[in-house]
Amino acid sequence: MQRTSLEALARQQLELAAAAGGGHTADTVYGGHEKVLRQTVIGMTEGASLTEHENPGEATVQVLHGRVRLSAGELSWEGRTGDLLIVPDRRHSLEALEDSAVLLTVAKLP
């Protein structure tokens, strides 16, 4: 068994995001492209966004720190620390409304 501190990873990704050119960084903590399940901690500075993209499978975003907005077309949902957002099965984007860290969980469809 492996134990990972999501709080420590969130802090680390926020620090890295502050130094990154695009304002966001990511670290896959479980799985990967060869697995069905993938979990990634993403750090984003205020105003940074992950531009609109397809959903590769069933996905959730757990807000570890901060406040984010998940948008799909004309719909949007805000999430704060502790919230879990279900990613819609269509094109979507994610924006940091303040310095934020999230845990993205994706189960790729076969």
N, C-alpha and C positions, 0 to 999 in steps of 0.2 A: 504494500500500500504506500502511496505517496501523499504527503500532506503539503498543502500550499496555502499561504496566507494571502487572501484576496486583498486585505487592507494594505499589506506591504507592496503587493504588485500594483495596486491602484496608485499609491504614493509614487512609486518608481515611474510608472507610465506618465503621470502628471508632470513630474520633473523632466522627463525626456521630451514630452510634448512641448513644454515651454521653450526648449532649445531647438525643436524641430522646425524646419522651414514651413511646413504645411499646417502646423499647430496640432497635429495628432500623431500618435504612435500606437503600436499594437504589439502584443506578445501572446502567441498561442500557448495556453497552459495545459491543454489536453487535446488529444486527437490531432487532426491535420487533414490535408487533402486526401490522404489514403484511407481515412476512417469515415464512418457514418456520422459520428458525433464530433464536433469541434467546439472548444470553448476558448475565447480570446478576450483578454483584458485590453481595453482601448482607453488611452488617455487623450483628452481633448482640451485645448485652451478655449476660453470664452470666445465665441464667434466662429470657431473652427467647425467645419462640417465634412461629413462623408457624403459626397454628391449622390444624386439619384442613381440607384443601381437595382438590378434584379435580386430577388430573394432566391438563394440557391437551394432552399428547402424550408422545413419548419424552423422558426427562429424566435428567440426571445432576447430582450435587452434588460438586464438587471442593473439599475443605477446604484453604483457603489459609493459615489461621491458626486455632489453637484446637482445640476439640473440640465436636462436635455429635451429636445423636441424631435419626435419621430413624425415624419410627414410622408403621406402617400396620396398623391394627387391633391385634391382640395381638402382632405382630412388631415388633422394633426393631433398628436397626443403629447402632453408634457409629462415628464417623469422626474421625480426628485429622489434623493438618497433613500434607498430601501424599496423603491417601486420596481415592479416588473411589467414591462411592456411587451405585448405580443406583436411580433412583426407581421404585418399583413402579407398575404401571398400575392404581392405585386410590387412594381417598382416603388422604391421608397428612399428617403434620405434621413440623416441624423445630424442635428445641429446642437452644439454646446451653448446653452444660454448663460452658463458661467463655467469656470474651470471644472471639468467633470471627468469621471472615470466610470466605465461601464463594463459589464461582463456580457459579451455576446455569445449566445449558445445557438449553434446551428446543427440540425440533424438533416443531412443532405438526402434528398429524395433519390431513390434508386433509378 
